[in-house]
Amino acid sequence: MAVRQNADEKIAQLKFSSVYPHYVNKVAKKGRSVEELDCVIAWLLGYSPEELESAKTDARTFADLFSQAQVPVGAFQITGLICGYRVEEIENPLTQNIRRLDKVVDELAKGKSLEKVMRQA
């Protein structure tokens, strides 16, 4: 239990600006654009393009990022395995949202359409 809590705290304190380039590399290797990535991230966070641009360059942690987020209803449809954990079974709400972000980045990199990634009918 303490190990999981420590991991959750570590993830929460990661700076989004330090992880974002890894997301860019992941999707770019699969032929997806930064614009598509930004669209998906902005959707999940409920951020405007300007808010996302700011988050990509400032010292905001994942905890800060999601404390200011307005996660859409469709985000709760994000399920499946990421980093060995089922997204829908993660108990810590912040960690669950961070893993949802990881999951949509993976889906984008794997070629899913923006509509499917953003859970639109």
N, CA, C and O of each residue as an XYZ file, in Angstrom:
484
protein
N       0.819     -1.194      0.000
C       0.000      0.000      0.000
C       0.864      1.260      0.000
O       0.620      2.179     -0.781
N       1.872      1.306      0.870
C       2.752      2.469      0.938
C       3.546      2.635     -0.351
O       3.815      3.760     -0.772
N       3.919      1.534     -0.978
C       4.656      1.582     -2.236
C       3.795      2.229     -3.311
O       4.274      3.087     -4.052
N       2.531      1.830     -3.405
C       1.611      2.390     -4.389
C       1.403      3.887     -4.135
O       1.366      4.682     -5.074
N       1.269      4.262     -2.860
C       1.076      5.664     -2.503
C       2.304      6.492     -2.891
O       2.171      7.602     -3.405
N       3.493      5.949     -2.643
C       4.719      6.635     -3.041
C       4.780      6.821     -4.547
O       5.165      7.887     -5.028
N       4.405      5.800     -5.290
C       4.402      5.883     -6.750
C       3.405      6.935     -7.216
O       3.703      7.713     -8.123
N       2.230      6.966     -6.608
C       1.222      7.965     -6.951
C       1.750      9.376     -6.709
O       1.557     10.267     -7.537
N       2.412      9.576     -5.578
C       2.963     10.892     -5.239
C       4.076     11.294     -6.198
O       4.178     12.458     -6.585
N       4.907     10.334     -6.579
C       5.993     10.599     -7.523
C       5.443     11.050     -8.880
O       5.926     12.015     -9.472
N       4.439     10.341     -9.351
C       3.822     10.674    -10.633
C       3.185     12.056    -10.560
O       3.320     12.852    -11.488
N       2.499     12.340     -9.471
C       1.806     13.622     -9.300
C       2.775     14.796     -9.332
O       2.412     15.884     -9.778
N       4.003     14.588     -8.864
C       4.976     15.675     -8.792
C       5.847     15.820    -10.041
O       6.680     16.723    -10.112
N       5.660     14.944    -11.018
C       6.382     15.096    -12.290
C       5.919     16.363    -12.979
O       4.736     16.703    -12.942
N       6.849     17.060    -13.608
C       6.487     18.266    -14.356
C       5.959     17.857    -15.725
O       6.587     17.079    -16.444
N       4.808     18.391    -16.067
C       4.207     18.098    -17.367
C       5.161     18.499    -18.489
O       5.276     17.788    -19.487
N       5.846     19.632    -18.334
C       6.760     20.104    -19.380
C       7.921     19.144    -19.621
O       8.508     19.151    -20.703
N       8.262     18.323    -18.636
C       9.340     17.351    -18.833
C       8.846     16.068    -19.496
O       9.634     15.346    -20.105
N       7.561     15.781    -19.384
C       6.989     14.573    -19.974
C       6.457     14.840    -21.386
O       6.482     13.954    -22.241
N       5.979     16.058    -21.625
C       5.377     16.403    -22.920
C       6.274     16.043    -24.114
O       5.768     15.479    -25.084
N       7.588     16.345    -24.089
C       8.424     15.959    -25.242
C       8.413     14.456    -25.530
O       8.553     14.045    -26.682
N       8.250     13.645    -24.499
C       8.168     12.193    -24.699
C       6.872     11.828    -25.423
O       6.855     10.943    -26.278
N       5.788     12.519    -25.070
C       4.526     12.311    -25.793
C       4.705     12.684    -27.269
O       4.265     11.957    -28.159
N       5.354     13.821    -27.513
C       5.586     14.273    -28.895
C       6.389     13.227    -29.661
O       6.026     12.864    -30.780
N       7.471     12.743    -29.069
C       8.302     11.722    -29.739
C       7.506     10.467    -30.032
O       7.629      9.883    -31.109
N       6.693     10.054    -29.078
C       5.916      8.821    -29.237
C       4.969      8.914    -30.428
O       4.915      7.997    -31.247
N       4.224     10.013    -30.531
C       3.257     10.127    -31.627
C       3.948     10.437    -32.954
O       3.497      9.987    -34.007
N       5.046     11.207    -32.908
C       5.759     11.553    -34.143
C       6.365     10.313    -34.798
O       6.375     10.200    -36.024
N       6.872      9.380    -33.980
C       7.437      8.136    -34.522
C       6.404      7.343    -35.303
O       6.747      6.565    -36.193
N       5.133      7.545    -34.963
C       4.049      6.815    -35.624
C       3.336      7.656    -36.673
O       2.273      7.279    -37.166
N       3.938      8.814    -37.016
C       3.392      9.634    -38.089
C       2.244     10.555    -37.694
O       1.535     11.064    -38.562
N       2.053     10.772    -36.412
C       0.999     11.679    -35.962
C       1.608     13.044    -35.671
O       2.800     13.155    -35.384
N       0.784     14.074    -35.746
C       1.290     15.435    -35.603
C       1.180     15.959    -34.171
O       0.403     15.455    -33.361
N       1.968     16.965    -33.894
C       1.913     17.652    -32.601
C       0.533     18.297    -32.432
O      -0.003     18.345    -31.324
N      -0.032     18.788    -33.524
C      -1.362     19.413    -33.462
C      -2.414     18.400    -33.011
O      -3.291     18.729    -32.211
N      -2.329     17.174    -33.519
C      -3.267     16.132    -33.091
C      -3.067     15.804    -31.611
O      -4.034     15.646    -30.868
N      -1.809     15.704    -31.194
C      -1.502     15.441    -29.794
C      -2.067     16.544    -28.905
O      -2.720     16.271    -27.897
N      -1.810     17.785    -29.288
C      -2.301     18.914    -28.498
C      -3.823     18.936    -28.440
O      -4.403     19.280    -27.410
N      -4.459     18.576    -29.525
C      -5.927     18.523    -29.565
C      -6.456     17.515    -28.544
O      -7.399     17.806    -27.809
N      -5.856     16.355    -28.505
C      -6.282     15.290    -27.588
C      -6.015     15.684    -26.131
O      -6.861     15.474    -25.263
N      -4.848     16.249    -25.873
C      -4.521     16.648    -24.502
C      -5.442     17.775    -24.041
O      -5.951     17.743    -22.921
N      -5.656     18.766    -24.895
C      -6.539     19.881    -24.545
C      -7.953     19.374    -24.266
O      -8.615     19.849    -23.343
N      -8.416     18.407    -25.066
C      -9.744     17.824    -24.834
C      -9.816     17.170    -23.463
O     -10.761     17.408    -22.711
N      -8.827     16.348    -23.132
C      -8.859     15.622    -21.872
C      -8.787     16.554    -20.663
O      -9.400     16.284    -19.630
N      -8.047     17.638    -20.792
C      -7.889     18.568    -19.677
C      -8.966     19.646    -19.638
O      -9.151     20.308    -18.617
N      -9.676     19.820    -20.752
C     -10.635     20.919    -20.840
C      -9.924     22.258    -20.939
O     -10.458     23.285    -20.520
N      -8.714     22.245    -21.494
C      -7.901     23.447    -21.618
C      -8.116     24.097    -22.982
O      -8.421     23.419    -23.963
N      -7.954     25.404    -23.030
C      -7.913     26.119    -24.306
C      -6.521     25.910    -24.899
O      -5.607     25.493    -24.187
N      -6.347     26.194    -26.186
C      -5.003     26.066    -26.772
C      -3.965     26.928    -26.039
O      -2.814     26.521    -25.884
N      -4.375     28.108    -25.595
C      -3.458     28.997    -24.881
C      -3.070     28.415    -23.520
O      -1.908     28.484    -23.122
N      -4.030     27.851    -22.820
C      -3.749     27.234    -21.525
C      -2.794     26.051    -21.680
O      -1.895     25.857    -20.862
N      -2.999     25.261    -22.738
C      -2.116     24.118    -22.974
C      -0.700     24.590    -23.306
O       0.274     24.022    -22.811
N      -0.582     25.616    -24.131
C       0.737     26.149    -24.474
C       1.487     26.576    -23.219
O       2.683     26.320    -23.081
N       0.783     27.220    -22.318
C       1.386     27.652    -21.056
C       1.836     26.447    -20.233
O       2.935     26.445    -19.678
N       0.989     25.429    -20.156
C       1.306     24.222    -19.382
C       2.518     23.485    -19.951
O       3.255     22.839    -19.207
N       2.724     23.577    -21.251
C       3.838     22.876    -21.892
C       5.184     23.509    -21.574
O       6.225     22.884    -21.777
N       5.176     24.743    -21.077
C       6.447     25.434    -20.866
C       6.703     25.854    -19.418
O       7.837     26.184    -19.069
N       5.684     25.848    -18.577
C       5.905     26.293    -17.199
C       6.253     25.121    -16.284
O       6.459     24.002    -16.755
N       6.317     25.373    -15.000
C       6.755     24.367    -14.024
C       5.599     23.579    -13.428
O       5.737     23.003    -12.348
N       4.476     23.546    -14.105
C       3.286     22.862    -13.604
C       3.507     21.359    -13.487
O       3.981     20.717    -14.425
N       3.164     20.810    -12.338
C       3.223     19.357    -12.143
C       1.934     18.736    -12.659
O       0.983     19.445    -12.989
N       1.907     17.410    -12.728
C       0.661     16.741    -13.111
C      -0.435     17.037    -12.104
O      -1.600     17.165    -12.482
N      -0.083     17.148    -10.821
C      -1.084     17.496     -9.800
C      -1.670     18.870    -10.098
O      -2.884     19.056    -10.012
N      -0.820     19.834    -10.447
C      -1.296     21.174    -10.806
C      -2.150     21.124    -12.071
O      -3.210     21.745    -12.149
N      -1.671     20.384    -13.041
C      -2.338     20.289    -14.335
C      -3.775     19.808    -14.177
O      -4.700     20.403    -14.730
N      -3.956     18.733    -13.426
C      -5.295     18.172    -13.278
C      -6.135     18.908    -12.235
O      -7.361     18.806    -12.257
N      -5.500     19.645    -11.323
C      -6.299     20.427    -10.372
C      -7.005     21.564    -11.089
O      -8.040     22.043    -10.625
N      -6.456     22.000    -12.213
C      -7.041     23.083    -13.008
C      -7.860     22.550    -14.184
O      -8.449     23.327    -14.936
N      -7.896     21.250    -14.339
C      -8.562     20.629    -15.493
C     -10.064     20.512    -15.286
O     -10.563     20.453    -14.163
N     -10.758     20.480    -16.407
C     -12.181     20.170    -16.437
C     -12.338     18.943    -17.335
O     -12.673     19.045    -18.515
N     -12.086     17.793    -16.739
C     -12.083     16.532    -17.480
C     -13.486     16.280    -18.042
O     -14.464     16.320    -17.295
N     -13.596     16.021    -19.355
C     -14.909     15.807    -19.968
C     -15.543     14.475    -19.569
O     -14.857     13.538    -19.162
N     -16.838     14.418    -19.695
C     -17.579     13.196    -19.364
C     -17.050     12.007    -20.170
O     -16.945     10.903    -19.636
N     -16.720     12.213    -21.432
C     -16.224     11.136    -22.286
C     -14.947     10.496    -21.786
O     -14.633      9.368    -22.165
N     -14.200     11.196    -20.938
C     -12.946     10.653    -20.423
C     -13.179      9.418    -19.566
O     -12.291      8.574    -19.442
N     -14.344      9.303    -18.983
C     -14.632      8.158    -18.124
C     -14.843      6.878    -18.939
O     -14.952      5.786    -18.380
N     -14.897      7.026    -20.260
C     -14.997      5.872    -21.144
C     -13.614      5.309    -21.501
O     -13.515      4.280    -22.168
N     -12.566      5.976    -21.062
C     -11.206      5.522    -21.349
C     -10.895      4.357    -20.418
O     -10.809      4.517    -19.200
N     -10.729      3.193    -21.015
C     -10.470      1.978    -20.248
C      -9.326      1.214    -20.893
O      -8.878      1.554    -21.988
N      -8.866      0.197    -20.217
C      -7.825     -0.656    -20.771
C      -6.555     -0.607    -19.947
O      -6.489      0.042    -18.904
N      -5.556     -1.305    -20.437
C      -4.277     -1.412    -19.734
C      -3.324     -0.306    -20.136
O      -3.196      0.038    -21.311
N      -2.656      0.246    -19.130
C      -1.566      1.184    -19.370
C      -0.557      0.990    -18.248
O      -0.921      1.027    -17.072
N       0.678      0.787    -18.592
C       1.754      0.565    -17.608
C       1.413     -0.587    -16.667
O       1.773     -0.562    -15.490
N       0.724     -1.584    -17.184
C       0.397     -2.765    -16.392
C      -0.812     -2.635    -15.481
O      -1.117     -3.555    -14.722
N      -1.499     -1.510    -15.546
C      -2.672     -1.286    -14.692
C      -3.896     -1.027    -15.550
O      -3.797     -0.410    -16.611
N      -5.052     -1.497    -15.092
C      -6.315     -1.190    -15.747
C      -6.723      0.212    -15.320
O      -6.914      0.476    -14.133
N      -6.855      1.099    -16.281
C      -7.187      2.497    -16.004
C      -8.426      2.606    -15.128
O      -8.454      3.377    -14.170
N      -9.436      1.837    -15.460
C     -10.714      1.932    -14.754
C     -10.655      1.398    -13.326
O     -11.584      1.625    -12.551
N      -9.590      0.698    -12.963
C      -9.471      0.120    -11.621
C      -8.519      0.894    -10.709
O      -8.361      0.540     -9.541
N      -7.893      1.930    -11.223
C      -6.961      2.722    -10.409
C      -7.774      3.518     -9.389
O      -8.722      4.215     -9.750
N      -7.402      3.409     -8.126
C      -8.184      4.009     -7.052
C      -7.901      5.490     -6.846
O      -8.816      6.253     -6.536
N      -6.664      5.905     -7.012
C      -6.313      7.309     -6.821
C      -6.818      8.120     -8.023
O      -6.381      7.873     -9.147
N      -7.724      9.079     -7.814
C      -8.303      9.823     -8.944
C      -7.268     10.571     -9.795
O      -7.391     10.617    -11.019
N      -6.262     11.148     -9.157
C      -5.238     11.860     -9.919
C      -4.426     10.892    -10.770
O      -4.205     11.139    -11.956
N      -3.987      9.806    -10.176
C      -3.227      8.798    -10.924
C      -4.069      8.238    -12.062
O      -3.557      7.996    -13.155
N      -5.351      8.033    -11.810
C      -6.241      7.531    -12.853
C      -6.306      8.520    -14.022
O      -6.263      8.108    -15.181
N      -6.410      9.804    -13.729
C      -6.447     10.802    -14.803
C      -5.127     10.871    -15.564
O      -5.119     11.027    -16.786
N      -4.017     10.758    -14.848
C      -2.713     10.763    -15.517
C      -2.600      9.552    -16.431
O      -2.099      9.668    -17.549
N      -3.052      8.408    -15.980
C      -3.011      7.197    -16.809
C      -3.992      7.291    -17.979
O      -3.742      6.725    -19.044
N      -5.096      7.994    -17.789
C      -6.002      8.243    -18.922
C      -5.272      9.050    -19.991
O      -5.403      8.781    -21.185
N      -4.509     10.034    -19.550
C      -3.726     10.828    -20.497
C      -2.730      9.937    -21.231
O      -2.615     10.011    -22.455
N      -2.017      9.103    -20.499
C      -1.080      8.165    -21.135
C      -1.802      7.277    -22.145
O      -1.284      7.008    -23.229
N      -2.990      6.828    -21.786
C      -3.763      5.917    -22.641
C      -4.180      6.597    -23.946
O      -4.069      5.996    -25.014
N      -4.661      7.847    -23.875
C      -5.082      8.507    -25.116
C      -3.884      8.832    -26.004
O      -4.002      8.823    -27.230
N      -2.736      9.117    -25.400
C      -1.523      9.333    -26.198
C      -1.150      8.028    -26.906
O      -0.799      8.043    -28.086
N      -1.224      6.905    -26.195
C      -0.968      5.599    -26.813
C      -1.939      5.321    -27.962
O      -1.536      4.876    -29.037
N      -3.222      5.588    -27.717
C      -4.227      5.337    -28.762
C      -3.955      6.183    -30.000
O      -4.078      5.696    -31.124
N      -3.592      7.436    -29.803
C      -3.272      8.312    -30.924
C      -2.072      7.756    -31.688
O      -2.082      7.690    -32.917
N      -1.039      7.357    -30.943
C       0.167      6.812    -31.570
C      -0.121      5.516    -32.329
O       0.545      5.211    -33.319
N      -1.109      4.759    -31.865
C      -1.442      3.492    -32.519
C      -2.345      3.676    -33.736
O      -2.727      2.699    -34.381
N      -2.689      4.929    -34.052
C      -3.423      5.198    -35.280
C      -4.916      5.403    -35.144
O      -5.606      5.555    -36.152
N      -5.436      5.413    -33.925
C      -6.871      5.661    -33.763
C      -7.201      7.072    -34.233
O      -6.384      7.985    -34.107
N      -8.381      7.240    -34.765
C      -8.820      8.567    -35.214
C      -9.037      9.469    -34.003
O      -9.273      8.991    -32.893
N      -8.956     10.763    -34.229
C      -9.185     11.725    -33.145
C     -10.558     11.543    -32.521
O     -10.715     11.655    -31.305
N     -11.551     11.263    -33.354
C     -12.912     11.076    -32.855
C     -12.992      9.910    -31.879
O     -13.647     10.004    -30.842
N     -12.330      8.824    -32.213
C     -12.349      7.647    -31.310
C     -11.549      7.906    -30.044
O     -11.969      7.527    -28.950
N     -10.395      8.551    -30.192
C      -9.566      8.847    -29.024
C     -10.320      9.752    -28.060
O     -10.247      9.579    -26.844
N     -11.053     10.731    -28.622
C     -11.783     11.685    -27.786
C     -13.205     11.218    -27.473
O     -14.037     11.995    -27.006
N     -13.465      9.953    -27.735
C     -14.726      9.306    -27.372
C     -15.952     10.059    -27.895
O     -16.924     10.282    -27.173
N     -15.876     10.439    -29.167
C     -16.996     11.122    -29.819
C     -17.732     10.140    -30.713
O     -17.120      9.301    -31.374
N     -19.049     10.256    -30.725
C     -19.882      9.341    -31.528
C     -19.700      9.601    -32.997
O     -20.318      8.930    -33.824
